[in-house]
Amino acid sequence: MRCRHHERNDEGFAYSDTTSVLAVHVCTTPWNWDYVTWTNYDNGLAWSQAGGDFGPLIREIRALEDLVNMGFSKANPNAWFDFTPYVQQIQAAR
């Protein structure tokens, strides 16, 4: 399974950033797309910690290896990430 990330021009990694790491974790609390924020997972319902309730690490996305070296930039804002091993793990656990 591949996921696409589209970077907006006014946010995200700086052009010179080659050290940042984004950690993608399992979310342990289902959220409501209409109300989810940094502090709430649903209308008036707060995460147990700001930013979300998260479990095991799924994948790290590294600025240099996964973005810069793959040609991702604000001029080329569509970055693709492969989550196949994670999806296979979920399927095997069923």
C-alpha contacts under 8 A as a table, 3 or more apart, distances in Angstrom:
res1	aa1	res2	aa2	distance
1	M	82	D	5.89
1	M	83	F	5.19
1	M	84	T	4.56
1	M	87	V	6.89
2	R	80	W	6.39
2	R	81	F	5.42
2	R	82	D	4.39
2	R	83	F	5.71
2	R	84	T	6.93
3	C	80	W	5.62
3	C	81	F	5.25
3	C	82	D	6.45
3	C	83	F	7.19
4	R	78	N	6.47
4	R	79	A	5.64
4	R	80	W	4.47
4	R	81	F	6.33
5	H	77	P	7.79
5	H	78	N	5.74
5	H	79	A	5.19
5	H	80	W	6.27
5	H	81	F	7.80
6	H	77	P	5.28
6	H	78	N	4.70
6	H	79	A	6.44
7	E	11	E	7.10
7	E	12	G	6.48
7	E	74	K	6.61
7	E	77	P	5.04
7	E	78	N	6.79
8	R	11	E	5.69
8	R	12	G	7.19
8	R	74	K	7.15
8	R	77	P	7.23
9	N	12	G	7.84
9	N	74	K	5.78
13	F	17	D	6.14
13	F	20	S	7.90
13	F	63	A	7.62
14	A	17	D	5.18
15	Y	73	S	7.18
15	Y	74	K	7.93
17	D	20	S	6.61
17	D	63	A	6.60
17	D	64	L	7.57
18	T	62	R	7.80
18	T	63	A	4.98
18	T	64	L	4.46
18	T	68	V	7.19
19	T	62	R	7.15
19	T	63	A	5.89
19	T	64	L	6.52
20	S	62	R	6.13
20	S	63	A	5.34
20	S	64	L	7.97
21	V	60	E	6.45
21	V	61	I	5.66
21	V	62	R	4.52
21	V	63	A	6.13
22	L	60	E	5.63
22	L	61	I	4.98
22	L	62	R	6.36
23	A	57	L	6.90
23	A	58	I	7.71
23	A	59	R	6.21
23	A	60	E	4.54
23	A	61	I	6.36
24	V	57	L	6.02
24	V	58	I	5.50
24	V	59	R	5.30
24	V	60	E	5.97
24	V	61	I	7.58
25	H	54	F	5.83
25	H	55	G	5.92
25	H	56	P	5.57
25	H	57	L	4.31
25	H	58	I	5.06
25	H	59	R	7.13
26	V	54	F	5.50
26	V	55	G	5.00
26	V	56	P	5.66
26	V	57	L	6.46
26	V	58	I	6.45
27	C	30	P	7.10
27	C	52	G	7.16
27	C	53	D	5.80
27	C	54	F	4.42
27	C	55	G	6.03
28	T	53	D	5.56
28	T	54	F	5.29
28	T	55	G	5.96
29	T	41	Y	7.60
29	T	47	W	7.98
29	T	52	G	7.87
29	T	53	D	6.02
29	T	54	F	7.69
30	P	41	Y	7.34
31	W	35	Y	7.93
31	W	36	V	6.18
31	W	41	Y	4.67
31	W	42	D	5.92
32	N	35	Y	5.54
32	N	36	V	5.66
32	N	41	Y	6.17
32	N	42	D	5.15
32	N	43	N	7.88
33	W	36	V	5.57
33	W	42	D	7.95
34	D	42	D	7.70
35	Y	40	N	7.30
35	Y	41	Y	6.69
35	Y	42	D	5.01
35	Y	43	N	5.35
36	V	39	T	7.84
36	V	40	N	5.54
36	V	41	Y	4.56
36	V	42	D	5.48
36	V	43	N	7.54
37	T	40	N	5.09
37	T	41	Y	6.42
37	T	51	G	7.83
38	W	41	Y	7.98
38	W	50	A	5.92
38	W	51	G	4.64
38	W	52	G	6.86
39	T	46	A	5.64
39	T	47	W	5.97
39	T	49	Q	7.59
39	T	50	A	4.98
39	T	51	G	6.10
39	T	52	G	7.28
40	N	43	N	7.00
40	N	44	G	6.44
40	N	45	L	5.31
40	N	46	A	4.06
40	N	47	W	5.36
40	N	50	A	7.91
40	N	52	G	7.84
41	Y	45	L	5.94
41	Y	46	A	5.95
41	Y	47	W	5.84
41	Y	52	G	7.35
42	D	45	L	5.08
42	D	46	A	7.28
46	A	49	Q	7.91
47	W	50	A	6.10
47	W	51	G	7.33
47	W	52	G	5.40
47	W	53	D	6.01
48	S	52	G	7.17
48	S	53	D	6.22
49	Q	52	G	5.93
49	Q	53	D	6.30
50	A	53	D	7.98
57	L	60	E	7.76
58	I	86	Y	6.48
59	R	83	F	7.76
61	I	66	D	5.97
62	R	65	E	5.57
62	R	66	D	5.26
62	R	67	L	6.92
63	A	66	D	5.78
63	A	67	L	5.10
63	A	68	V	6.18
64	L	67	L	5.67
64	L	68	V	4.85
64	L	69	N	5.83
65	E	68	V	6.42
65	E	69	N	5.36
65	E	70	M	7.07
66	D	69	N	6.40
66	D	70	M	5.99
67	L	70	M	5.24
67	L	71	G	6.39
67	L	72	F	4.91
67	L	73	S	7.38
67	L	79	A	7.03
68	V	71	G	5.39
68	V	72	F	5.48
68	V	73	S	6.92
69	N	72	F	7.48
71	G	76	N	7.19
72	F	75	A	7.83
72	F	76	N	5.42
72	F	77	P	6.04
72	F	78	N	6.81
72	F	79	A	5.92
73	S	76	N	4.84
73	S	77	P	5.51
74	K	77	P	4.99
83	F	86	Y	5.45
83	F	87	V	6.38
84	T	87	V	5.13
84	T	88	Q	6.04
85	P	88	Q	5.10
85	P	89	Q	6.18
86	Y	89	Q	5.05
86	Y	90	I	6.36
87	V	90	I	5.09
87	V	91	Q	6.22
88	Q	91	Q	5.05
88	Q	92	A	6.08
89	Q	92	A	5.14
89	Q	93	A	6.26
90	I	93	A	5.21
90	I	94	R	6.66
91	Q	94	R	5.39
